Amino acid sequence: MKVKIFSTNSMPEQDSYTRFVTFENELNQFISTVKVINIKYSTSSAMCHDAQTHANEYRDNFSALVMYEE
C-alpha cells in the first residue's frame, strides 16, 4: 500500500473556485490510474484581520490522502 497527499495549500494563488476545480481534477486524474483502497478528505479555514489596514483575509484549504496500490 502507498499513500499520496493532495492539498490546495501547496497550489499557486488562484481564486477559490479555480483552485478547487484544479484540486479536484488532479485528484480524479490520479485515482483513475491506480487501485484506490481509501480516500480521507479534510478541510480547514481561517480568518486573518490586520488591525492597521482593517483588511480581512479568508483562507481555506482542502486536502485528500489517497491510499492506493499500483
CHARMM internal coordinates of N, CA and C (Angstrom, degrees):
IC EDIT
DIST 1 N 1 CA 1.4423
DIST 1 CA 1 C 1.5272
ANGL 1 N 1 CA 1 C 108.62
DIST 1 C 2 N 1.3259
ANGL 1 CA 1 C 2 N 115.57
DIHE 1 N 1 CA 1 C 2 N 141.39
DIST 2 N 2 CA 1.4554
ANGL 1 C 2 N 2 CA 122.60
DIHE 1 CA 1 C 2 N 2 CA 176.38
DIST 2 CA 2 C 1.5219
ANGL 2 N 2 CA 2 C 108.51
DIHE 1 C 2 N 2 CA 2 C -127.03
DIST 2 C 3 N 1.3337
ANGL 2 CA 2 C 3 N 115.97
DIHE 2 N 2 CA 2 C 3 N 165.36
DIST 3 N 3 CA 1.4645
ANGL 2 C 3 N 3 CA 120.83
DIHE 2 CA 2 C 3 N 3 CA 176.18
DIST 3 CA 3 C 1.5273
ANGL 3 N 3 CA 3 C 109.66
DIHE 2 C 3 N 3 CA 3 C -130.07
DIST 3 C 4 N 1.3218
ANGL 3 CA 3 C 4 N 114.95
DIHE 3 N 3 CA 3 C 4 N 151.28
DIST 4 N 4 CA 1.4662
ANGL 3 C 4 N 4 CA 121.81
DIHE 3 CA 3 C 4 N 4 CA 174.14
DIST 4 CA 4 C 1.5230
ANGL 4 N 4 CA 4 C 106.70
DIHE 3 C 4 N 4 CA 4 C -139.10
DIST 4 C 5 N 1.3321
ANGL 4 CA 4 C 5 N 115.33
DIHE 4 N 4 CA 4 C 5 N 136.07
DIST 5 N 5 CA 1.4599
ANGL 4 C 5 N 5 CA 120.60
DIHE 4 CA 4 C 5 N 5 CA -178.59
DIST 5 CA 5 C 1.5262
ANGL 5 N 5 CA 5 C 109.62
DIHE 4 C 5 N 5 CA 5 C -110.03
DIST 5 C 6 N 1.3143
ANGL 5 CA 5 C 6 N 115.51
DIHE 5 N 5 CA 5 C 6 N 131.52
DIST 6 N 6 CA 1.4616
ANGL 5 C 6 N 6 CA 122.65
DIHE 5 CA 5 C 6 N 6 CA 174.24
DIST 6 CA 6 C 1.5166
ANGL 6 N 6 CA 6 C 107.21
DIHE 5 C 6 N 6 CA 6 C -113.85
DIST 6 C 7 N 1.3289
ANGL 6 CA 6 C 7 N 117.19
DIHE 6 N 6 CA 6 C 7 N 140.91
DIST 7 N 7 CA 1.4611
ANGL 6 C 7 N 7 CA 120.27
DIHE 6 CA 6 C 7 N 7 CA -179.71
DIST 7 CA 7 C 1.5221
ANGL 7 N 7 CA 7 C 110.46
DIHE 6 C 7 N 7 CA 7 C -152.98
DIST 7 C 8 N 1.3279
ANGL 7 CA 7 C 8 N 116.11
DIHE 7 N 7 CA 7 C 8 N 138.28
DIST 8 N 8 CA 1.4598
ANGL 7 C 8 N 8 CA 119.51
DIHE 7 CA 7 C 8 N 8 CA 174.82
DIST 8 CA 8 C 1.5142
ANGL 8 N 8 CA 8 C 110.54
DIHE 7 C 8 N 8 CA 8 C -76.08
DIST 8 C 9 N 1.3096
ANGL 8 CA 8 C 9 N 117.92
DIHE 8 N 8 CA 8 C 9 N -14.08
DIST 9 N 9 CA 1.4621
ANGL 8 C 9 N 9 CA 122.37
DIHE 8 CA 8 C 9 N 9 CA -179.63
DIST 9 CA 9 C 1.5270
ANGL 9 N 9 CA 9 C 111.82
DIHE 8 C 9 N 9 CA 9 C -63.53
DIST 9 C 10 N 1.3148
ANGL 9 CA 9 C 10 N 117.49
DIHE 9 N 9 CA 9 C 10 N -30.62
DIST 10 N 10 CA 1.4639
ANGL 9 C 10 N 10 CA 121.27
DIHE 9 CA 9 C 10 N 10 CA -177.76
DIST 10 CA 10 C 1.5267
ANGL 10 N 10 CA 10 C 112.75
DIHE 9 C 10 N 10 CA 10 C -94.54
DIST 10 C 11 N 1.3326
ANGL 10 CA 10 C 11 N 117.12
DIHE 10 N 10 CA 10 C 11 N 4.48
DIST 11 N 11 CA 1.4617
ANGL 10 C 11 N 11 CA 121.08
DIHE 10 CA 10 C 11 N 11 CA -179.86
DIST 11 CA 11 C 1.5288
ANGL 11 N 11 CA 11 C 110.49
DIHE 10 C 11 N 11 CA 11 C -86.35
DIST 11 C 12 N 1.3315
ANGL 11 CA 11 C 12 N 116.78
DIHE 11 N 11 CA 11 C 12 N 155.87
DIST 12 N 12 CA 1.4685
ANGL 11 C 12 N 12 CA 118.96
DIHE 11 CA 11 C 12 N 12 CA 175.76
DIST 12 CA 12 C 1.5324
ANGL 12 N 12 CA 12 C 110.73
DIHE 11 C 12 N 12 CA 12 C -64.22
DIST 12 C 13 N 1.3148
ANGL 12 CA 12 C 13 N 116.40
DIHE 12 N 12 CA 12 C 13 N 157.35
DIST 13 N 13 CA 1.4672
ANGL 12 C 13 N 13 CA 120.65
DIHE 12 CA 12 C 13 N 13 CA 179.82
DIST 13 CA 13 C 1.5282
ANGL 13 N 13 CA 13 C 110.11
DIHE 12 C 13 N 13 CA 13 C -63.19
DIST 13 C 14 N 1.3075
ANGL 13 CA 13 C 14 N 115.21
DIHE 13 N 13 CA 13 C 14 N 126.29
DIST 14 N 14 CA 1.4630
ANGL 13 C 14 N 14 CA 123.31
DIHE 13 CA 13 C 14 N 14 CA 176.98
DIST 14 CA 14 C 1.5160
ANGL 14 N 14 CA 14 C 106.32
DIHE 13 C 14 N 14 CA 14 C -145.47
DIST 14 C 15 N 1.3270
ANGL 14 CA 14 C 15 N 116.22
DIHE 14 N 14 CA 14 C 15 N 170.45
DIST 15 N 15 CA 1.4552
ANGL 14 C 15 N 15 CA 116.10
DIHE 14 CA 14 C 15 N 15 CA 173.83
DIST 15 CA 15 C 1.5265
ANGL 15 N 15 CA 15 C 108.56
DIHE 14 C 15 N 15 CA 15 C -67.21
DIST 15 C 16 N 1.3054
ANGL 15 CA 15 C 16 N 116.48
DIHE 15 N 15 CA 15 C 16 N 158.03
DIST 16 N 16 CA 1.4635
ANGL 15 C 16 N 16 CA 122.75
DIHE 15 CA 15 C 16 N 16 CA -171.40
DIST 16 CA 16 C 1.5305
ANGL 16 N 16 CA 16 C 112.55
DIHE 15 C 16 N 16 CA 16 C -57.01
DIST 16 C 17 N 1.3275
ANGL 16 CA 16 C 17 N 117.51
DIHE 16 N 16 CA 16 C 17 N -43.32
DIST 17 N 17 CA 1.4652
ANGL 16 C 17 N 17 CA 120.95
DIHE 16 CA 16 C 17 N 17 CA -178.20
DIST 17 CA 17 C 1.5306
ANGL 17 N 17 CA 17 C 111.06
DIHE 16 C 17 N 17 CA 17 C -65.26
DIST 17 C 18 N 1.3213
ANGL 17 CA 17 C 18 N 117.62
DIHE 17 N 17 CA 17 C 18 N -46.87
DIST 18 N 18 CA 1.4682
ANGL 17 C 18 N 18 CA 121.55
DIHE 17 CA 17 C 18 N 18 CA -179.09
DIST 18 CA 18 C 1.5246
ANGL 18 N 18 CA 18 C 110.84
DIHE 17 C 18 N 18 CA 18 C -62.34
DIST 18 C 19 N 1.3252
ANGL 18 CA 18 C 19 N 116.01
DIHE 18 N 18 CA 18 C 19 N -41.13
DIST 19 N 19 CA 1.4721
ANGL 18 C 19 N 19 CA 120.04
DIHE 18 CA 18 C 19 N 19 CA 179.98
DIST 19 CA 19 C 1.5267
ANGL 19 N 19 CA 19 C 110.76
DIHE 18 C 19 N 19 CA 19 C -63.62
DIST 19 C 20 N 1.3414
ANGL 19 CA 19 C 20 N 117.20
DIHE 19 N 19 CA 19 C 20 N -42.34
DIST 20 N 20 CA 1.4513
ANGL 19 C 20 N 20 CA 120.13
DIHE 19 CA 19 C 20 N 20 CA 179.99
DIST 20 CA 20 C 1.5267
ANGL 20 N 20 CA 20 C 111.43
DIHE 19 C 20 N 20 CA 20 C -67.31
DIST 20 C 21 N 1.3261
ANGL 20 CA 20 C 21 N 117.43
DIHE 20 N 20 CA 20 C 21 N -41.27
DIST 21 N 21 CA 1.4714
ANGL 20 C 21 N 21 CA 120.65
DIHE 20 CA 20 C 21 N 21 CA 178.82
DIST 21 CA 21 C 1.5260
ANGL 21 N 21 CA 21 C 110.52
DIHE 20 C 21 N 21 CA 21 C -63.62
DIST 21 C 22 N 1.3222
ANGL 21 CA 21 C 22 N 117.70
DIHE 21 N 21 CA 21 C 22 N -41.58
DIST 22 N 22 CA 1.4676
ANGL 21 C 22 N 22 CA 121.54
DIHE 21 CA 21 C 22 N 22 CA 177.54
DIST 22 CA 22 C 1.5269
ANGL 22 N 22 CA 22 C 110.44
DIHE 21 C 22 N 22 CA 22 C -61.75
DIST 22 C 23 N 1.3385
ANGL 22 CA 22 C 23 N 116.25
DIHE 22 N 22 CA 22 C 23 N -45.19
DIST 23 N 23 CA 1.4712
ANGL 22 C 23 N 23 CA 122.15
DIHE 22 CA 22 C 23 N 23 CA 177.39
DIST 23 CA 23 C 1.5258
ANGL 23 N 23 CA 23 C 110.54
DIHE 22 C 23 N 23 CA 23 C -57.90
DIST 23 C 24 N 1.3169
ANGL 23 CA 23 C 24 N 115.79
DIHE 23 N 23 CA 23 C 24 N -47.81
DIST 24 N 24 CA 1.4653
ANGL 23 C 24 N 24 CA 121.28
DIHE 23 CA 23 C 24 N 24 CA -179.16
DIST 24 CA 24 C 1.5280
ANGL 24 N 24 CA 24 C 111.35
DIHE 23 C 24 N 24 CA 24 C -63.19
DIST 24 C 25 N 1.3258
ANGL 24 CA 24 C 25 N 117.57
DIHE 24 N 24 CA 24 C 25 N -42.68
DIST 25 N 25 CA 1.4648
ANGL 24 C 25 N 25 CA 121.01
DIHE 24 CA 24 C 25 N 25 CA 179.79
DIST 25 CA 25 C 1.5255
ANGL 25 N 25 CA 25 C 112.00
DIHE 24 C 25 N 25 CA 25 C -65.09
DIST 25 C 26 N 1.3362
ANGL 25 CA 25 C 26 N 117.42
DIHE 25 N 25 CA 25 C 26 N -42.85
DIST 26 N 26 CA 1.4706
ANGL 25 C 26 N 26 CA 120.78
DIHE 25 CA 25 C 26 N 26 CA 177.91
DIST 26 CA 26 C 1.5239
ANGL 26 N 26 CA 26 C 111.13
DIHE 25 C 26 N 26 CA 26 C -62.03
DIST 26 C 27 N 1.3272
ANGL 26 CA 26 C 27 N 116.21
DIHE 26 N 26 CA 26 C 27 N -41.79
DIST 27 N 27 CA 1.4572
ANGL 26 C 27 N 27 CA 120.86
DIHE 26 CA 26 C 27 N 27 CA 179.38
DIST 27 CA 27 C 1.5339
ANGL 27 N 27 CA 27 C 110.76
DIHE 26 C 27 N 27 CA 27 C -65.17
DIST 27 C 28 N 1.3199
ANGL 27 CA 27 C 28 N 117.84
DIHE 27 N 27 CA 27 C 28 N -47.34
DIST 28 N 28 CA 1.4626
ANGL 27 C 28 N 28 CA 121.66
DIHE 27 CA 27 C 28 N 28 CA 179.55
DIST 28 CA 28 C 1.5188
ANGL 28 N 28 CA 28 C 112.14
DIHE 27 C 28 N 28 CA 28 C -62.69
DIST 28 C 29 N 1.3254
ANGL 28 CA 28 C 29 N 116.54
DIHE 28 N 28 CA 28 C 29 N -39.86
DIST 29 N 29 CA 1.4609
ANGL 28 C 29 N 29 CA 120.38
DIHE 28 CA 28 C 29 N 29 CA 178.75
DIST 29 CA 29 C 1.5293
ANGL 29 N 29 CA 29 C 110.64
DIHE 28 C 29 N 29 CA 29 C -63.32
DIST 29 C 30 N 1.3303
ANGL 29 CA 29 C 30 N 117.21
DIHE 29 N 29 CA 29 C 30 N -43.46
DIST 30 N 30 CA 1.4636
ANGL 29 C 30 N 30 CA 120.72
DIHE 29 CA 29 C 30 N 30 CA -179.37
DIST 30 CA 30 C 1.5334
ANGL 30 N 30 CA 30 C 111.73
DIHE 29 C 30 N 30 CA 30 C -65.83
DIST 30 C 31 N 1.3358
ANGL 30 CA 30 C 31 N 117.35
DIHE 30 N 30 CA 30 C 31 N -47.56
DIST 31 N 31 CA 1.4695
ANGL 30 C 31 N 31 CA 118.84
DIHE 30 CA 30 C 31 N 31 CA -175.34
DIST 31 CA 31 C 1.5270
ANGL 31 N 31 CA 31 C 112.76
DIHE 30 C 31 N 31 CA 31 C -70.14
DIST 31 C 32 N 1.3233
ANGL 31 CA 31 C 32 N 117.42
DIHE 31 N 31 CA 31 C 32 N -15.37
DIST 32 N 32 CA 1.4640
ANGL 31 C 32 N 32 CA 119.20
DIHE 31 CA 31 C 32 N 32 CA 176.48
DIST 32 CA 32 C 1.5289
ANGL 32 N 32 CA 32 C 111.76
DIHE 31 C 32 N 32 CA 32 C -76.79
DIST 32 C 33 N 1.3479
ANGL 32 CA 32 C 33 N 117.44
DIHE 32 N 32 CA 32 C 33 N -11.39
DIST 33 N 33 CA 1.4648
ANGL 32 C 33 N 33 CA 120.79
DIHE 32 CA 32 C 33 N 33 CA -176.55
DIST 33 CA 33 C 1.5253
ANGL 33 N 33 CA 33 C 113.80
DIHE 32 C 33 N 33 CA 33 C -107.03
DIST 33 C 34 N 1.3394
ANGL 33 CA 33 C 34 N 117.91
DIHE 33 N 33 CA 33 C 34 N -3.11
DIST 34 N 34 CA 1.4596
ANGL 33 C 34 N 34 CA 121.11
DIHE 33 CA 33 C 34 N 34 CA -176.79
DIST 34 CA 34 C 1.5304
ANGL 34 N 34 CA 34 C 109.87
DIHE 33 C 34 N 34 CA 34 C -133.65
DIST 34 C 35 N 1.3399
ANGL 34 CA 34 C 35 N 115.42
DIHE 34 N 34 CA 34 C 35 N 169.03
DIST 35 N 35 CA 1.4612
ANGL 34 C 35 N 35 CA 121.09
DIHE 34 CA 34 C 35 N 35 CA 174.44
DIST 35 CA 35 C 1.5354
ANGL 35 N 35 CA 35 C 107.25
DIHE 34 C 35 N 35 CA 35 C -92.62
DIST 35 C 36 N 1.3229
ANGL 35 CA 35 C 36 N 115.91
DIHE 35 N 35 CA 35 C 36 N 108.50
DIST 36 N 36 CA 1.4659
ANGL 35 C 36 N 36 CA 121.57
DIHE 35 CA 35 C 36 N 36 CA -175.68
DIST 36 CA 36 C 1.5241
ANGL 36 N 36 CA 36 C 110.47
DIHE 35 C 36 N 36 CA 36 C -79.57
DIST 36 C 37 N 1.3281
ANGL 36 CA 36 C 37 N 115.87
DIHE 36 N 36 CA 36 C 37 N 131.35
DIST 37 N 37 CA 1.4586
ANGL 36 C 37 N 37 CA 122.10
DIHE 36 CA 36 C 37 N 37 CA 175.03
DIST 37 CA 37 C 1.5239
ANGL 37 N 37 CA 37 C 109.65
DIHE 36 C 37 N 37 CA 37 C -92.71
DIST 37 C 38 N 1.3355
ANGL 37 CA 37 C 38 N 115.86
DIHE 37 N 37 CA 37 C 38 N -46.38
DIST 38 N 38 CA 1.4709
ANGL 37 C 38 N 38 CA 120.29
DIHE 37 CA 37 C 38 N 38 CA -178.84
DIST 38 CA 38 C 1.5228
ANGL 38 N 38 CA 38 C 109.04
DIHE 37 C 38 N 38 CA 38 C -162.96
DIST 38 C 39 N 1.3335
ANGL 38 CA 38 C 39 N 116.49
DIHE 38 N 38 CA 38 C 39 N 156.01
DIST 39 N 39 CA 1.4575
ANGL 38 C 39 N 39 CA 122.60
DIHE 38 CA 38 C 39 N 39 CA 175.09
DIST 39 CA 39 C 1.5204
ANGL 39 N 39 CA 39 C 107.91
DIHE 38 C 39 N 39 CA 39 C -130.26
DIST 39 C 40 N 1.3304
ANGL 39 CA 39 C 40 N 116.20
DIHE 39 N 39 CA 39 C 40 N 127.75
DIST 40 N 40 CA 1.4677
ANGL 39 C 40 N 40 CA 122.46
DIHE 39 CA 39 C 40 N 40 CA 175.25
DIST 40 CA 40 C 1.5229
ANGL 40 N 40 CA 40 C 106.98
DIHE 39 C 40 N 40 CA 40 C -109.90
DIST 40 C 41 N 1.3265
ANGL 40 CA 40 C 41 N 116.33
DIHE 40 N 40 CA 40 C 41 N 127.77
DIST 41 N 41 CA 1.4536
ANGL 40 C 41 N 41 CA 122.14
DIHE 40 CA 40 C 41 N 41 CA -174.62
DIST 41 CA 41 C 1.5241
ANGL 41 N 41 CA 41 C 109.25
DIHE 40 C 41 N 41 CA 41 C -116.33
DIST 41 C 42 N 1.3238
ANGL 41 CA 41 C 42 N 116.31
DIHE 41 N 41 CA 41 C 42 N 140.99
DIST 42 N 42 CA 1.4630
ANGL 41 C 42 N 42 CA 120.48
DIHE 41 CA 41 C 42 N 42 CA -178.50
DIST 42 CA 42 C 1.5219
ANGL 42 N 42 CA 42 C 110.33
DIHE 41 C 42 N 42 CA 42 C -141.82
DIST 42 C 43 N 1.3356
ANGL 42 CA 42 C 43 N 115.91
DIHE 42 N 42 CA 42 C 43 N 148.01
DIST 43 N 43 CA 1.4650
ANGL 42 C 43 N 43 CA 121.36
DIHE 42 CA 42 C 43 N 43 CA 174.22
DIST 43 CA 43 C 1.5177
ANGL 43 N 43 CA 43 C 109.10
DIHE 42 C 43 N 43 CA 43 C -131.39
DIST 43 C 44 N 1.3122
ANGL 43 CA 43 C 44 N 115.38
DIHE 43 N 43 CA 43 C 44 N 153.26
DIST 44 N 44 CA 1.4607
ANGL 43 C 44 N 44 CA 120.65
DIHE 43 CA 43 C 44 N 44 CA 173.15
DIST 44 CA 44 C 1.5233
ANGL 44 N 44 CA 44 C 107.87
DIHE 43 C 44 N 44 CA 44 C -147.95
DIST 44 C 45 N 1.3245
ANGL 44 CA 44 C 45 N 115.28
DIHE 44 N 44 CA 44 C 45 N 154.78
DIST 45 N 45 CA 1.4667
ANGL 44 C 45 N 45 CA 119.19
DIHE 44 CA 44 C 45 N 45 CA 177.83
DIST 45 CA 45 C 1.5243
ANGL 45 N 45 CA 45 C 108.91
DIHE 44 C 45 N 45 CA 45 C -146.27
DIST 45 C 46 N 1.3269
ANGL 45 CA 45 C 46 N 115.01
DIHE 45 N 45 CA 45 C 46 N 155.81
DIST 46 N 46 CA 1.4597
ANGL 45 C 46 N 46 CA 120.36
DIHE 45 CA 45 C 46 N 46 CA -179.28
DIST 46 CA 46 C 1.5201
ANGL 46 N 46 CA 46 C 108.98
DIHE 45 C 46 N 46 CA 46 C -151.90
DIST 46 C 47 N 1.3242
ANGL 46 CA 46 C 47 N 114.50
DIHE 46 N 46 CA 46 C 47 N 154.00
DIST 47 N 47 CA 1.4590
ANGL 46 C 47 N 47 CA 121.24
DIHE 46 CA 46 C 47 N 47 CA 176.07
DIST 47 CA 47 C 1.5196
ANGL 47 N 47 CA 47 C 107.66
DIHE 46 C 47 N 47 CA 47 C -123.88
DIST 47 C 48 N 1.3122
ANGL 47 CA 47 C 48 N 116.39
DIHE 47 N 47 CA 47 C 48 N 131.86
DIST 48 N 48 CA 1.4529
ANGL 47 C 48 N 48 CA 121.64
DIHE 47 CA 47 C 48 N 48 CA 179.24
DIST 48 CA 48 C 1.5277
ANGL 48 N 48 CA 48 C 108.00
DIHE 47 C 48 N 48 CA 48 C -120.29
DIST 48 C 49 N 1.3274
ANGL 48 CA 48 C 49 N 116.99
DIHE 48 N 48 CA 48 C 49 N 133.96
DIST 49 N 49 CA 1.4583
ANGL 48 C 49 N 49 CA 121.64
DIHE 48 CA 48 C 49 N 49 CA -179.61
DIST 49 CA 49 C 1.5206
ANGL 49 N 49 CA 49 C 109.68
DIHE 48 C 49 N 49 CA 49 C -122.91
DIST 49 C 50 N 1.3152
ANGL 49 CA 49 C 50 N 116.19
DIHE 49 N 49 CA 49 C 50 N 127.93
DIST 50 N 50 CA 1.4627
ANGL 49 C 50 N 50 CA 121.54
DIHE 49 CA 49 C 50 N 50 CA 176.83
DIST 50 CA 50 C 1.5309
ANGL 50 N 50 CA 50 C 107.66
DIHE 49 C 50 N 50 CA 50 C -97.65
DIST 50 C 51 N 1.3170
ANGL 50 CA 50 C 51 N 117.61
DIHE 50 N 50 CA 50 C 51 N 112.67
DIST 51 N 51 CA 1.4651
ANGL 50 C 51 N 51 CA 122.39
DIHE 50 CA 50 C 51 N 51 CA -175.40
DIST 51 CA 51 C 1.5242
ANGL 51 N 51 CA 51 C 112.34
DIHE 50 C 51 N 51 CA 51 C -66.40
DIST 51 C 52 N 1.3229
ANGL 51 CA 51 C 52 N 118.10
DIHE 51 N 51 CA 51 C 52 N -27.41
DIST 52 N 52 CA 1.4625
ANGL 51 C 52 N 52 CA 120.11
DIHE 51 CA 51 C 52 N 52 CA -177.83
DIST 52 CA 52 C 1.5256
ANGL 52 N 52 CA 52 C 112.34
DIHE 51 C 52 N 52 CA 52 C -78.62
DIST 52 C 53 N 1.3278
ANGL 52 CA 52 C 53 N 116.63
DIHE 52 N 52 CA 52 C 53 N -39.20
DIST 53 N 53 CA 1.4692
ANGL 52 C 53 N 53 CA 119.42
DIHE 52 CA 52 C 53 N 53 CA -178.61
DIST 53 CA 53 C 1.5264
ANGL 53 N 53 CA 53 C 112.19
DIHE 52 C 53 N 53 CA 53 C -102.04
DIST 53 C 54 N 1.3102
ANGL 53 CA 53 C 54 N 117.18
DIHE 53 N 53 CA 53 C 54 N -6.37
DIST 54 N 54 CA 1.4622
ANGL 53 C 54 N 54 CA 123.52
DIHE 53 CA 53 C 54 N 54 CA -177.52
DIST 54 CA 54 C 1.5347
ANGL 54 N 54 CA 54 C 111.87
DIHE 53 C 54 N 54 CA 54 C 58.19
DIST 54 C 55 N 1.3125
ANGL 54 CA 54 C 55 N 115.38
DIHE 54 N 54 CA 54 C 55 N 30.42
DIST 55 N 55 CA 1.4593
ANGL 54 C 55 N 55 CA 120.05
DIHE 54 CA 54 C 55 N 55 CA 179.46
DIST 55 CA 55 C 1.5215
ANGL 55 N 55 CA 55 C 109.59
DIHE 54 C 55 N 55 CA 55 C -94.03
DIST 55 C 56 N 1.3056
ANGL 55 CA 55 C 56 N 115.73
DIHE 55 N 55 CA 55 C 56 N 133.86
DIST 56 N 56 CA 1.4616
ANGL 55 C 56 N 56 CA 121.68
DIHE 55 CA 55 C 56 N 56 CA 174.52
DIST 56 CA 56 C 1.5175
ANGL 56 N 56 CA 56 C 108.54
DIHE 55 C 56 N 56 CA 56 C -104.48
DIST 56 C 57 N 1.2978
ANGL 56 CA 56 C 57 N 115.37
DIHE 56 N 56 CA 56 C 57 N 137.68
DIST 57 N 57 CA 1.4596
ANGL 56 C 57 N 57 CA 120.17
DIHE 56 CA 56 C 57 N 57 CA 177.81
DIST 57 CA 57 C 1.5238
ANGL 57 N 57 CA 57 C 108.39
DIHE 56 C 57 N 57 CA 57 C -128.04
DIST 57 C 58 N 1.3214
ANGL 57 CA 57 C 58 N 115.89
DIHE 57 N 57 CA 57 C 58 N 124.65
DIST 58 N 58 CA 1.4607
ANGL 57 C 58 N 58 CA 121.79
DIHE 57 CA 57 C 58 N 58 CA 178.82
DIST 58 CA 58 C 1.5146
ANGL 58 N 58 CA 58 C 108.60
DIHE 57 C 58 N 58 CA 58 C -102.92
DIST 58 C 59 N 1.3165
ANGL 58 CA 58 C 59 N 116.89
DIHE 58 N 58 CA 58 C 59 N 131.52
DIST 59 N 59 CA 1.4651
ANGL 58 C 59 N 59 CA 122.73
DIHE 58 CA 58 C 59 N 59 CA 178.22
DIST 59 CA 59 C 1.5122
ANGL 59 N 59 CA 59 C 109.41
DIHE 58 C 59 N 59 CA 59 C -123.26
DIST 59 C 60 N 1.3237
ANGL 59 CA 59 C 60 N 115.97
DIHE 59 N 59 CA 59 C 60 N 136.84
DIST 60 N 60 CA 1.4618
ANGL 59 C 60 N 60 CA 119.88
DIHE 59 CA 59 C 60 N 60 CA 171.80
DIST 60 CA 60 C 1.5236
ANGL 60 N 60 CA 60 C 108.84
DIHE 59 C 60 N 60 CA 60 C -132.32
DIST 60 C 61 N 1.3108
ANGL 60 CA 60 C 61 N 115.78
DIHE 60 N 60 CA 60 C 61 N 154.20
DIST 61 N 61 CA 1.4491
ANGL 60 C 61 N 61 CA 121.47
DIHE 60 CA 60 C 61 N 61 CA -178.45
DIST 61 CA 61 C 1.5191
ANGL 61 N 61 CA 61 C 108.69
DIHE 60 C 61 N 61 CA 61 C -140.57
DIST 61 C 62 N 1.3081
ANGL 61 CA 61 C 62 N 115.67
DIHE 61 N 61 CA 61 C 62 N 132.99
DIST 62 N 62 CA 1.4575
ANGL 61 C 62 N 62 CA 122.05
DIHE 61 CA 61 C 62 N 62 CA 174.68
DIST 62 CA 62 C 1.5230
ANGL 62 N 62 CA 62 C 107.08
DIHE 61 C 62 N 62 CA 62 C -115.74
DIST 62 C 63 N 1.3147
ANGL 62 CA 62 C 63 N 116.73
DIHE 62 N 62 CA 62 C 63 N 137.77
DIST 63 N 63 CA 1.4545
ANGL 62 C 63 N 63 CA 119.35
DIHE 62 CA 62 C 63 N 63 CA 177.00
DIST 63 CA 63 C 1.5255
ANGL 63 N 63 CA 63 C 109.90
DIHE 62 C 63 N 63 CA 63 C -143.54
DIST 63 C 64 N 1.3222
ANGL 63 CA 63 C 64 N 114.48
DIHE 63 N 63 CA 63 C 64 N 154.65
DIST 64 N 64 CA 1.4618
ANGL 63 C 64 N 64 CA 121.24
DIHE 63 CA 63 C 64 N 64 CA 179.20
DIST 64 CA 64 C 1.5186
ANGL 64 N 64 CA 64 C 108.79
DIHE 63 C 64 N 64 CA 64 C -141.47
DIST 64 C 65 N 1.3165
ANGL 64 CA 64 C 65 N 115.93
DIHE 64 N 64 CA 64 C 65 N 136.28
DIST 65 N 65 CA 1.4496
ANGL 64 C 65 N 65 CA 123.09
DIHE 64 CA 64 C 65 N 65 CA 174.10
DIST 65 CA 65 C 1.5276
ANGL 65 N 65 CA 65 C 105.81
DIHE 64 C 65 N 65 CA 65 C -108.36
DIST 65 C 66 N 1.3176
ANGL 65 CA 65 C 66 N 116.41
DIHE 65 N 65 CA 65 C 66 N 119.23
DIST 66 N 66 CA 1.4628
ANGL 65 C 66 N 66 CA 121.18
DIHE 65 CA 65 C 66 N 66 CA -179.45
DIST 66 CA 66 C 1.5163
ANGL 66 N 66 CA 66 C 108.29
DIHE 65 C 66 N 66 CA 66 C -106.56
DIST 66 C 67 N 1.3258
ANGL 66 CA 66 C 67 N 115.91
DIHE 66 N 66 CA 66 C 67 N 122.73
DIST 67 N 67 CA 1.4687
ANGL 66 C 67 N 67 CA 121.68
DIHE 66 CA 66 C 67 N 67 CA 173.62
DIST 67 CA 67 C 1.5315
ANGL 67 N 67 CA 67 C 105.99
DIHE 66 C 67 N 67 CA 67 C -98.97
DIST 67 C 68 N 1.3287
ANGL 67 CA 67 C 68 N 115.45
DIHE 67 N 67 CA 67 C 68 N 128.33
DIST 68 N 68 CA 1.4690
ANGL 67 C 68 N 68 CA 118.64
DIHE 67 CA 67 C 68 N 68 CA -172.49
DIST 68 CA 68 C 1.5183
ANGL 68 N 68 CA 68 C 112.27
DIHE 67 C 68 N 68 CA 68 C -149.65
DIST 68 C 69 N 1.3285
ANGL 68 CA 68 C 69 N 113.78
DIHE 68 N 68 CA 68 C 69 N 167.80
DIST 69 N 69 CA 1.4760
ANGL 68 C 69 N 69 CA 122.86
DIHE 68 CA 68 C 69 N 69 CA 170.21
DIST 69 CA 69 C 1.5150
ANGL 69 N 69 CA 69 C 107.05
DIHE 68 C 69 N 69 CA 69 C -122.58
DIST 69 C 70 N 1.3182
ANGL 69 CA 69 C 70 N 115.46
DIHE 69 N 69 CA 69 C 70 N 146.44
DIST 70 N 70 CA 1.4796
ANGL 69 C 70 N 70 CA 118.50
DIHE 69 CA 69 C 70 N 70 CA 178.95
DIST 70 CA 70 C 1.5018
ANGL 70 N 70 CA 70 C 110.35
DIHE 69 C 70 N 70 CA 70 C -82.36
END
COOR INIT
IC SEED 1 N 1 CA 1 C
IC BUILD
